[in-house]
Amino acid sequence: MIKLFIEDNYEYKRGQKLMKISTKGRYAVRLMLDIVQHSNGGNVSIKDISKRQNISLKYLEQIVNMLSKAGFLKSQRGSQGGYKLTRRPEEYTIGDILRVTEGGMAPVSCLEDEENQCSRVSQCPTIAFWTELYNMINDYLDGTTIASLADRAQDGNDDFCCYI
């Protein structure tokens, strides 16, 4: 069983270095989920998100900017202003969101590019393992949508620490 913890930076636990998603990635997922839960078809104020999620307004603005540039959010100014999704929640995977904030999700650097650039790839005894792990990570992240997280949260199952 591979443990994928969605927390801050890398951390050593019992001598092991754990792969983790940055706060930017985690907060982007929380922001998108908050918009789904509170939009009711309208815009959601970033100040309200900041208060509900206990995330700094400045930090959220940086994340909103990244997600807006990626075409995930649109903004509206004015008294009824705020942010809304550009697509239905079912069309956003966690993988999509994390790739905007984190870049690639490759567990090793040799898998970061479309074509493996490692000079040892043809004789690497571990490349198959790393490729399988990478595929598992992508399959899990791309198989989970913001809509499914919203459904889980609504059902009271908001334990988003996952084990694959």
N, C-alpha and C positions, 0 to 999 in steps of 0.2 A: 504494500500500500504506500503510495506517495503522498506526503502531506504538503498541501499548498496553502500556506497561511496568507491571508490578505491583511497585512499590517505594515507598519512603518519600516522602511529600510531593511538591511540585513541584520540579523541578530544571531548570536551564538547561543545555542541551547545544548547543554551537555556535550560541548565540544563540537557540535555540528553547526554548520552555517546553513540557515534556512533561506529558501528563495521567497522573497516577499515583494508585494506591490507597494509602491510609494504612497504617501498620504495624498498626493495629487490624484493618483488613480482611484484610490478609495473614495475620496471626496467627490470626484467626478461621478462615480456610480451613485453615491448618496444624493448628489444634486439632481441627477436625472430621475432617480426614484422619487425624490421629494416633489418634483414638478408633476410627475404622473399622479401622485397621491393627492396633490392639492390644486391642480389646475381647473378641474370642473369645466373644461372647454375654454377657459380663459387664460390670462397671463398670470405668472407667479412672480412676485417681487423677490429680488435677490436678497433684500434686507430680511424678509420673512424667512427665507431659506436659511440665511445666516443664523438667525435666532433659533429656529427649530433644530438645526443641525449642530449648533454650537461651533461654527466654523467662522473664522475671521472673514469679514466682508472683503478685505483686500485680496485675500487668498482666493476666495470664491470668484472674484472678478477676473483673476488670471485664468481660472479654470473655465469660466463662462466664455471668455475670449477664445480659448483654444477650441471649445466645443462649437462655438458660433462659426469660427473660421472653417471648421470641418463640415459645416452645414447641418449640424445636429440640432441647433437652437436658432430661433429667431427672436429678435427683441422688438419691443414697442415702447415708445416714450409716452409720458403723460401720466395723468392720475390713474388710469387703468392699465398702465404700462407694466412691463416685466418681461418674462421669458416664457416661451412655450416650445414644445417639440415641433420639428418640421415634418415628422412622420409619426405614424402610429407607434405606440410603445412596443408592439410585437415585432417591429422592424429594427429595433436597436438591440444588438447583442452586447453582452458584457465585454466580449473580445473587441468589438468595434470601439467601444468607449476607452478601454485600456490601451489600445494601440494609438489612439489620439494622444493620450496623456503620458504613456510609458514608452512608446515606440514599439519595437518588436517584443515578443514574449519568448524568444529563444532562450533555452536554459544554458546554452554554451555559445560562445561567440562565432564559432564556425558555421552555425546555422542561421545567422542573422541576415545574410544576403540570400537572394533568390537562388543563386548558384553558389555552392560551397567553394570558398576561396582557399581553404586550407590545403597546404602542400602535402599533407599526410592523409588526406581523405581516402585515397585508394588503398592504403594499408592500415587504416585506423580500425583497431579491433572494437572500439566502443561507439562508433558513429551510428550503428543501427540502434543501439540503446538510446542515445541522445535524440535521434530522429523520432523514435517511438514516443519518448517522453514529450517532445515538442508537439507531436500530433495529438497526444492525449490532452495536453494543456489547451491547445487550440480547439479541439473538439468540445471540451467542457465549457470553455469560455464562449465559444460561438454557438453552443447549444442552449445557453441561458440568456433569456431576454429580460429587459427591464420590466416588461409586462409580467413575466413569470415571478420575478422578485416581488413585484407589487402584490401579486396574488398570494404569495407565501406570507408576506407581511400582514396582509388583510386577514389571513387565516390564523394569525398569531404565531406563525413559524418564522421568526425573524433571526434565526441563528444562521448567519451567512458565513461562518467558518466552515470550510468544506474540506473533505478528504476524498482524494481520488486515488 
